[in-house]
Amino acid sequence: MGSLRSAVRPLADKAITAVVARVAARDVTTELLYGPDGRLNDRMLTREQLDELVRQVRETTRVPDALSQVAQAYRMLVDLEARCVGRIAGTTSNILGKLVAAPLLLRRREKPVRVLEIGTLFGVFAAGLHKQLLRHGHVHDLVIVDPLESVQLQPERERATDPSGTPVTLGTLHANLRFGGVDLERVRVERGLSTEDSVRDAVGEGFDVIVIDGDHSREGVAKDLAWAERIASPGAVVVMDDYGDPGWPGVRDALDAHLSGESRFVVRGVVSTSAFLVAR
């Protein structure tokens, strides 16, 4: 019996070692797929993060099947970042919150929805929003305002190479929109800053969805909000990105100050670090 045990023990140890190695390999592979390398934020959610995200989406949109909505958006997010170049800026919870809540808050319209995105980076989020709007039956046209500099421009922040290593260019933007299935005939890019008169004149008005994700300084956000007041159609959904993010205190300061005065915007809720407003 002793000799049998002696013979079996090495085999058992070898099997255990093999299992541990396979588990470790899975961990490495999972980290490569969903980890933060090359995009700053990882794409993994804990059960607590998911539950909180679902709760916030449900409270903001009043949609009972919030978990299903989040799950579908999550699969699409992972797929988009895999097929596109660059990345979507932000935490997974914040990105999912915007992708899910904005289309759900939008009222059905007879004409194509007009969407304005202020600040696009690589255009990957724009491609995701396109898919989400179509999921809910919203045919739409998209206007993008961005200086399309080689790196992100933020006041009082050092210019740095993007963690993805991809330059911000018009070619990159167009490629990512195509990778996301966007018809470029329905997209217009106004290259420049949202505070420039020439850009604003070219953009026009009457927008049904406005995503504000440009200059994150208090002054810059205040100017974008004032502009959004003028160009938002009745019932428009306005997404104020990075509201409550401690890294961008100017965003909360600007929106809180804006809403303390006369405004057409009513807060519908906050999901992760984005505030959702509806225009009267």
C-alpha positions, 0 to 999 in steps of 0.5 A: 500500500505504501509503494502504491501511495508513493507512486500515486502522489507524484501523479496527483501533484503533477495533475494539480500543477497542471490545473494550477497552470491552466487556471493561471493561463486563463487569468493571463488571457483574461487580463489581456482581453479585459485588462487596462494595458493599452487603454488605461481602464480595465473592462472588468466589473465586480458584482457590486459594480454591476448591481450599482450600475443596474440600479442607477440605470433603472432609477434614471430611465425607469426601465425595469429590464436594466440588467438586460440593457447593460449586458447587451451594451457590455458585449458591444463595448468589448467587441468595439474596442477589439475591432477598433483602434484606440480606445473609449475613454473612461471607466467601464461603468461610466461608458456603459451608463452613457451607452444605455441611458441616453437612448432609453431617455430619448423620445420616439421621433418621426424624423431622424434623430440629430446627435451632437458629440462634443469631444470624440477622441477616437470615435469609438464611443460615437460608434457605440452610441450609433449601435445603441440608438439603432437598437432602440429604433432611432435612425439618426444623423451625427455631428462631431465637434473635436479639434482632432489633435494628436493627443487629448487637449485639456486645460492645465493638463500636460499633453501626453501620448495616449495610452493606446499609442494611437494618434487622434486623426480624422483618418482614425475617426473615420476608420473607427466609425466604419468598423462600428458600422456607421454610414459616413454619409450620415456623419459630419465632422466639424474640426475645431473647438466647441467655443469657436464661433465658426464651428458653432455656426457650422453645427447649427441647432435642433439637436435631440441628443447632445454629449458634452465631453470636451473641455473639462475645465469649469469655464469650458463646461459652462460654455458648452452648457450655455451653447447646449441650451440654445441648440437642444430641441424640446425633449433633447437628452443631454449627457454631461460626461465625468460629472462627479469624477474627482479627477475633473472637479470643474465638470460638477462645479460648472453643471451645479452652477448652471442648474442653479440659475434659469435653465431648460434642463432638468436632471433625470439622474446620474449614472456612474460619473455622467449626469443625464439632463432632459430639455424642456 
